[in-house]
């Protein structure tokens, strides 16, 4: 389920990346935790630490001690307007104009990236956001 906590997480990560911060603090929720596990697995963030009411997210850094810049270009599905894409629509949008990045989907298999959804599981679902690297 997409909630305002998830949108808050995405905004905080984007701002921290633009300001070249090394870490940021976000509210704890199960959706946020699953999304951070996905970002860690994809290599977008360095890691995170969970506390009772919040999570500290550590952003990746380069050799000059600046955090890498990544863009959450668009939250596609909002609490007021859910967007569900089929495999055909997901494939068309994924291969549009040499898109370098991925979509994050909420499926019955859990949170997946668009590459895993298309190639590994062959499933579609609610499209949450578009991430450019």
Order of alpha helices (4+ residues) and beta strands (2+ residues): alpha-beta-alpha-beta-beta-beta-beta-alpha-beta-beta-beta
